[in-house]
Amino acid sequence: MLLVTDDNEQYSLKIKVMTFCATFADMGNSEVIGLEVWNALTKIESCMSSSEVPSNIGPGGNQPEIPEELPIASEEGLRFLESIIPEEDYKYLMFDDNLATTSDTGKELGEFTVSVEPTRYKSQDCFLIHANSHGAIDGVPCGTSITAYVGQNLETIEQQHHEYVKLENCPLDRKTFIVQQDEGYVVNRVITQGEDVQRSSKTLELEQMKGFISEGSNLLLHRLLIEKGVSENLQLLSFDSETNLCAASYKPLEDRTQTVDGTEIRVYGVERTINSFVDLPTTWQSYFVQDGHLSSRVQVGSPVTMKLIKVPQLIERDEEPPKPVFEKKPLNWEEDMQLYSRFLDRKEELKADHSSYIRSHPELKSILADFLQFLLLRKPDDVVQFCAEYFSAFSPTMPTSNSYLASNAPTPFPASRTNTKIDQLRAPTR
């Protein structure tokens, strides 16, 4: 953040609002309003001369070019997303978070709320995530809100991100829409600065967005990391403040205690860093209660902190009883009176059914008698192939052959006519 000493009240307000928005209005992105906030606030500096603001302050100036090769998620990160078992991993993560936003002096500036609930959207099971943070600094309202539909592997189906600063002379409003479509992710932005409206749109291929974590899915990801644990090499993808695709790294923080409403609780931390190509890396440190409730959140270098005011009711987990173990006993059905009785009943039932079928189809005995007689006359070595050739005449899929075909004609089953002992079986000739 900017460190400038200036007695001008307007300039002091400008710095405060920028600091507040960078931490309070953001839900995991880099500086929330960035250049737009700076430009909007500059318009209210009509009473200030340019010499009061050093030229090297603020996000103005030439921005670095975005490299042609986009970042990719690490294999560890992709494996983590693929390892998610929705029925088990999300079972105890559906709850609300309510925190207060305070300054470094302890003054309460606003509130921060998050809700996660299962739903169904666009014919698929997913999660509806709402996040809101609102407040005011020196009478200037500002904040942000997120509504996102997130899939069961944390893929973003749709997200709406709204940010605002209600300045008296030049209000600023920025809306970002992310929608997953067949051809890729479509990102639309609408920036309103006073009466000036700027619109932009771009499409990113699905392959480029593999491992992408939006701001909405990031809120659920943090809870999941507390549930499953954070690995050291977890790198995924996210957007910076200008919707440039960037690497987002996650790493665990040391456990510590936090005092909430006079009660000390053990909290577990996760650090997230956005490595933007057009700005300095931005880092957030978030701490959670053991069941996943957010207890504090702060952007490194910012005097604004989100803190838990009241100890939440811990999520009670179902105690699954141990599965009973049954010893495997040998089964001798012939000695079991009940099983043996069922066997005899079934045996008589099948015999009666088969006998009834044979009586209803007398041609069955004739076909089997002809086949057996022909088999004994030919005595082939390969009985199976001989059987296939014999009954192929009854198949509608086989080509129709001449009824007077010679016995030595070509056949698809040559082995059926092979018998090495045929000469011994022939009757002697005179």
Secondary structure, DSSP 8 states (H G I E B T S, - for coil): --------HHHHHHHHHHHHIIIII-SSSSSSSHHHHHHHHHTT-TTS-GGGS-TTSSS-S------SS-----HHHHHHHHT--HHHHTTT---EEEEEEE-TTS-EEEEEEEEEEEEEETTEEEEEEEEEEEEEETTEEEEEEEEEEEETTS-EEEEEEEEEE--SSS-EEEEEEEEEETTEEEEEEEEEETTEEEEEEEEE-TTTTTTB--HHHHHHHHHHHHHH---TTEEEEEE-TT--EEEEEEEEEEEEEEEETTEEEEEEEEEEEEE-SSS--EEEEEEE-TTS-EEEEEETT-S-EEE--S----------------------TTT-HHHHHHHHHHHHHHHHHHHHHHHH-THHHHHHHHHHHHHHHH--S-HHHHHHHHHGGG-TTS----TT--TTS--S-GGGG--TTHHHHS----
